[in-house]
């Protein structure tokens, strides 16, 4: 086996996986050019502090409601055709924001483009499970997560530079509005290229597997949830608590760094750099953790992930300068330490032939509950940043302890 073959085997780079990764980079790059600055965009349009939290709550609610349909469509249409449908949905959302510069258009467009990750994730994980053997799934999920972080790291910086350029030329309000709309225009073009790319490289699903007919796609999420085993239920409970910790302050990170934190007041470009720091930290973790998790115990990596989720709001609360914020975002990057391992656990525990549907049902329950926490984050922010960040930390501590005490370790793949 040559060096190139060894590298592709180590990272699980099959043809369909390469097509998937190309799609992730292109769509993700366009999305992150503007999506991270939507709270500032809403404030420029209308100036209501409650709207960013409401948008984040809607994002979580949509993530919940779209997860199971995403899994169902993947089972019904096949991964390749389902991903094309999901791309077209995102393109429709981009068009709405580009054409209509008003805050209701942000919420209407968000029904489409903010759902792209949630609706496509079950199909993505199902593709990894189908293409790669069991002892390569954590690596496959990790490579997907790593590549997904590249646009998450670069996109906000480019978007921040674009917005700052328009702010310098047209003023604070008009510059933000125009800069974000132009960023969505770029996102539209990249999504079209991604749709073409994935159709060329991702292979069609086989109608049969191992001589067995493909199971009929299940429309009822309650029937799928009844097939969830106790170990997966334990992981789900802890995951819900941890996502409360993440989502309560999520919509207000940019506002805290750019406007609220005394002594900080950084620009959009600097906030983009903070996101790059977060993603670079995450990227450095993925491959070594995946290598170890595929060969040993998974539970310690998931627990470590939950610990970093928990302490991030505390570090953010005491951050009053760019460099303190940089440390906070390193901690936020470390929360990705065992995230691919957690997703691989879901796929391992899901029944064969129902993996996309089970993944979607899991996220349906998780994000439906967590959307309440995201809405609660808006009310807590009105009380004060301290109330928001400390409540988030409390939920994180509860989720970490639950999984540490009750979580199941599957051991070696």
Secondary structure, 3 states (H helix, E strand, C coil): CCHHHHHHHHHCCCHHHHHHHHHHHHHHHHHHHHHHHHHHHHHHHCCCHHHHHHHHHHHHHHHHHHHHHHHHHHHHHCHHHHHHHHHHHHHHHHHHHHHCCCHHHHHHHHHHHCCHHHHHHHHHHHHHHHHCCHHHHHHHHHHHHHHHHHHHHHHHHHHHHHHHHHHHHHCHHHHHHHHHHHHHHHHHHHHHHHHHHHHHHCCCCCCEECCEECCCCCCCHHHHHHCCCHHHHHHHHHHHHHHHHHHHHHCCHHHHHHHHCCCCCCCHHHHHHHHHHHHHHHHHHHHHHHHHHCCCCCHHHHHHHHHHHHHHHHHHHCCCCHHHHHHHHHHHHHCCCCHHHHHHHHHHHCCCCCHHHHHHHHHHHHHHHHHHHHHHHHHHHHHCHHHHHHHHHHHHHHHHHHHHHHCCCCCCC
